[in-house]
Amino acid sequence: IRPDKALVLDATPVCDYMDRELEREYGAICGGGAVIAPADIRTVYDRQLFAQASVLCEKENIAYQYPTMMDGAGNECGSISQSACGVRTLSVGIPTRNLHSGAEIIKYRDVDAVTAFAKAWLLSDEG
């Protein structure tokens, strides 16, 4: 299989348990919409797909945000982007408090934003 591009949906850690000033400095927040990251610890995502993601969100009125830190081990994009001759990849995350614990917290509006993004991305001709 040699896909033209790949979209990975994942959970993204948030730091919104801190005061509002630190939230803006350290990362995405629950309720802020889909998290579109330029990279993670294993992968620098496709520049064109990353740029088109925010344009698509604006066009479709989908709430989105950018993380201000790259933390964790990354996701499947690391393997996907390096398979065959390389696959253009993009990761979109659901902001999640207490990631990788038994008490993860998300907001439904963020799930709705990620779902709307995935649908719009799959139906778009760009990329």
C-alpha distance (Angstrom), angle and dihedral (degrees) to the residues before:
residue distance angle dihedral
I1 . . .
R2 3.79 . .
P3 3.79 108.7 .
D4 3.80 121.6 -165.1
K5 3.79 91.5 -135.5
A6 3.79 141.6 -11.6
L7 3.78 133.9 -140.8
V8 3.80 117.1 -159.5
L9 3.81 118.7 -163.9
D10 3.77 113.6 -155.8
A11 3.79 145.1 152.5
T12 3.80 116.9 -93.9
P13 3.82 124.2 -155.5
V14 3.79 117.8 -116.9
C15 3.78 131.8 -158.6
D16 3.80 97.6 -156.3
Y17 3.77 95.9 125.4
M18 3.81 87.0 81.0
D19 3.77 125.9 77.2
R20 3.81 118.1 -71.5
E21 3.80 95.6 -100.7
L22 3.80 92.4 56.4
E23 3.82 91.6 45.9
R24 3.79 90.7 63.1
E25 3.79 91.0 46.7
Y26 3.79 99.8 46.8
G27 3.76 110.6 32.8
A28 3.76 156.7 -60.9
I29 3.79 122.6 -28.2
C30 3.80 133.6 -137.9
G31 3.79 108.3 -100.5
G32 3.81 93.7 26.2
G33 3.81 95.3 105.0
A34 3.78 134.7 -115.9
V35 3.81 115.4 -10.6
I36 3.79 112.8 -128.6
A37 3.78 111.0 -169.9
P38 3.81 128.5 -169.4
A39 3.81 92.0 -148.2
D40 3.76 147.0 -14.4
I41 3.77 131.8 -149.7
R42 3.85 91.7 -77.2
T43 3.80 105.3 30.5
V44 3.78 143.2 39.8
Y45 3.79 102.6 -150.5
D46 3.78 123.1 -131.4
R47 3.80 107.6 -74.0
Q48 3.80 94.8 -143.1
L49 3.82 93.9 48.5
F50 3.80 90.1 47.5
A51 3.82 92.1 51.9
Q52 3.80 92.4 45.5
A53 3.81 91.7 50.5
S54 3.81 94.4 67.4
V55 3.82 91.2 43.3
L56 3.80 89.5 52.3
C57 3.81 91.6 48.6
E58 3.81 91.0 51.0
K59 3.81 91.8 47.1
E60 3.82 93.5 48.3
N61 3.84 94.7 38.4
I62 3.82 92.0 -119.3
A63 3.81 117.4 159.0
Y64 3.80 111.7 -119.9
Q65 3.77 141.1 164.3
Y66 3.77 140.4 -176.4
P67 3.80 125.2 -122.9
T68 3.78 115.6 -123.2
M69 3.79 94.8 -151.8
M70 3.76 135.9 42.7
D71 3.77 110.2 -139.3
G72 3.77 137.3 159.0
A73 3.77 133.2 33.8
G74 3.78 98.3 -58.9
N75 3.78 125.5 -121.4
E76 3.80 141.8 -101.0
C77 3.81 90.8 -59.6
G78 3.79 88.5 83.8
S79 3.79 92.2 63.3
I80 3.80 96.4 34.6
S81 3.80 95.2 50.9
Q82 3.81 91.4 53.0
S83 3.80 98.6 44.7
A84 3.81 120.9 112.2
C85 3.82 107.2 -21.2
G86 3.80 91.3 -22.5
V87 3.78 131.8 -73.0
R88 3.79 124.2 -130.6
T89 3.81 105.1 -118.4
L90 3.79 139.8 -170.7
S91 3.78 129.3 -177.2
V92 3.80 124.4 -153.1
G93 3.77 118.7 -172.8
I94 3.77 140.1 -158.3
P95 3.83 107.9 -132.1
T96 3.80 105.7 -115.7
R97 3.78 129.6 -172.7
N98 3.83 116.8 -148.3
L99 3.80 92.2 15.8
H100 3.82 115.9 -159.3
S101 3.79 93.5 16.0
G102 3.78 135.1 106.3
A103 3.80 89.7 -105.6
E104 3.80 106.0 54.6
I105 3.80 114.1 164.0
I106 3.80 126.5 -157.0
K107 3.79 135.1 164.5
Y108 3.78 120.3 -123.1
R109 3.80 92.0 -133.6
D110 3.82 89.1 61.9
V111 3.81 90.9 51.7
D112 3.81 88.3 49.0
A113 3.82 90.3 50.8
V114 3.82 93.0 50.4
T115 3.81 91.2 46.1
A116 3.82 91.5 49.2
F117 3.80 90.2 48.1
A118 3.82 93.4 50.0
K119 3.80 91.2 49.5
A120 3.81 93.5 47.3
W121 3.83 91.6 44.7
L122 3.80 92.9 51.1
L123 3.81 91.9 48.3
S124 3.81 95.5 45.7
D125 3.78 122.2 97.0
E126 3.81 93.9 -144.7
G127 3.77 125.4 101.3
